[in-house]
Amino acid sequence: MKKQGFVFSLEASLSLIFLVGILLVQIPAQEKDLHELAVFQKENDLLKIWAKQRNFSLEEMKKDFEFAFPDVSGEISVNMQRISAGNPRSKKSVKAIASETVFFGADLESTIISVSVFE
């Protein structure tokens, strides 16, 4: 019996050392970047405003985009008609954040509005 108690104690000690070792390993914290969330919120706000106004003038929408995103470039699309907006010098990046909505008018004609921000 004394041998079994020793084996159990050795196993328990090794398990405890292993558990403490695992708990001491630190996992690096991930950076919380809320920039993409802010861009999505601005895009969705623009889409809501444009749908509420029901005035789908690309020039007016371009002005709204440039007000919301003064330092970046982007693209606005209404029913496959596209216009570039914003600062054209910042279009060097390949990362894009895009949002799209479908608006239904009084006689149920659909209008697809999308906005993309290039970073």
N, C-alpha and C positions, 0 to 999 in steps of 0.2 A: 503493500500500500504506500509506503513511503516513496517508492519510485514514481507511482502515478501522481502523487502530490507534487513532486519535483518537476515532472514533465508538464503538469498543468501550470505551475508557477512560471516555468520558463516560457511556455506558450503565451501566458497572460502578459508577461513582461515584454516579450517581443511584439505582441499585438498592441500594447500600450505605447511602446516606442514608435511603432509604425503609425499609429493614430496621431501621436503628437507631431511626428514628422510631416504628415499630411496637413495637419492644421497650421503648421508654421510656414508652409509654402504660400507665398503671397501671389495672388493673381493680379496682374496690372489692371487698374481700372480703365474702362473704355472712356474715351473722350465723348462728352455729350455735346454734339454740335447741333444747335437749334437753328442754324442758318437756313437749312433746307425747309424746315417747318415754317419759318417766317416767310420764305418765298412762296410756298404753297398757300399760306393764308392770304398773302397779298394777291396772288393769282385768282384764288377763289372769290375774294372780295371784288376784284375787277369783273369777274364773270357775273356775279350777282347784280352788280350795278348796271352792267350792260344789258342784262336780261330784263331788269326792272325798267330801264329807260326805253327799251324797244327801239332805240335809234341805232342801227347797225352801220353807222358811217365809219369807215376805216380810218379816216383822218382824225375824227374825234376820239376814236378808240386809241389811236397812236399817241395822241396828246395825253390821254389818261395813263397809258402805259409809261410814258416818259416821266410823268409826275410820280408814279409809284416806284419806278425803277430808274433813277436818274443816271446811274453809273454803269449799267449793263445793257447789252443788246438783247433783242428778242424778236419774236414773230407773232403776229396776230392773224388768225384765219377765221373767216366767216363764210360758210358754205363754199369751201375750197378756194375762195379768193384770199390771197395772202399778201401781207405787207410787213416789211421789216421795220422795226421800231427800236428806239434807244440809241445808245452810243455804239456806232459801228466799229470803233477801234477795239472794243472789248470782246469781239467775236472770235478771238484766237483760241479759246478753249473748246473742248469737245463735249463738255458736260452740259446737259440741258435738263431743265425741270419744266414739265408741261402739265397743263390742266385743260379739260374739255368739258363742255356742257351742251345739252340739247335743249333748245327753247321751243315751245309750241305756242303758236299764235292763236288768235280767236277762232279762226277756221281750221285749226289743227295742222297748219303747215309747219314743218319743222325747220329750225335754224340751228346749225351746228357752229358753236363758237369755241375756238381754242386759243390759248395763249401759251407761249413757250419763252422761257428765260434761259439765255446762254451764259454760262459762267466759265 
